[in-house]
């Protein structure tokens, strides 16, 4: 089956066509600046990337260009639209009711719309992407896969906030956790690498520009460091992560900011960007730190320290840990950060293999044979996870 995987933002649309049998990416690309001026890119497997400006007033034009490129006589990978067997859409927030993946119908779309207040930047954009695909491919089955679904197994003691219960019951205020598709993909791959043991305790560190930690007992998610929104938890590229909520009121009063202004600061102007004084990319930060930039070094220290604290707390929550997995841009590529995090965990008997830990972007066991905890680098693949879910449901 050919699966078209769509990841829609408010002004962007990422796409991939994946062959569900070989699990190879046949083509991929990105529509950017939708509603502004429109930039389109397309790359068939083994071919060159093409990029051009194309007018994209709405997501409808973006999806049309995707289909046009995929079926192009010279560079396309499909003969016609009919060769797209199904479409999988990534959706950020499924609220409390959308607990797994679903074949799209009007009821499902209504539910996604219903939790737009929980992800106002994402869910409305996802619906635009779904509608645009439905318009061009009215008879093609489509599936939605939620970033919040994998975390639905968290117990109430993990997902409830200790505030009056009516805010949970009436307003659905609770921890949801995010990056679920990545945590699901990486944890299930780790279990395969461990020989699918009957019982297991895993911790997955998804360390990218957005970053989160999760823990899984026997494959089921028990915790995720993100909360009601993806602002919570780790220090991230531009997000502050854990913070005393009173800081909001304090800054509003002291600086005359609105709540929205403070949240914009927390989301877009904080994290390692703020600590390092202007850098959010870990390659730049690591480079500056190696040249003696103290603020860059502090950003690395704060990042690693927060991840290590989460790992420690999740090891306690599970009363043990068999394996820790690193994934996403930083987790897969930055051995120095992995080392800094693991240095906090030697008291648990964790022993990193410094030679193996030099690995960049490849699946590898990076702990020693003597280590009491296995440490893996496992590249994430959210698109493949979405394609697998889509095919499983369609079948
Ligand atoms: P992501 O959001 O998963 O794309 O991750 C983005 C982060 O990964 C950025 O901070 C990058 O600096 C970091 N990253 C990506 N590639 C590398 C690399 N080869 N070495 C170190 N860091 C990297």
Boltz pocket constraint, residues with backbone or C-beta under 6 A from the ligand:
constraints:
  - pocket:
      binder: B
      contacts: [[A, 207], [A, 208], [A, 209], [A, 210], [A, 237], [A, 280], [A, 281], [A, 282], [A, 283], [A, 284], [A, 328], [A, 329], [A, 330], [A, 333], [A, 334], [A, 360]]
      max_distance: 6.0
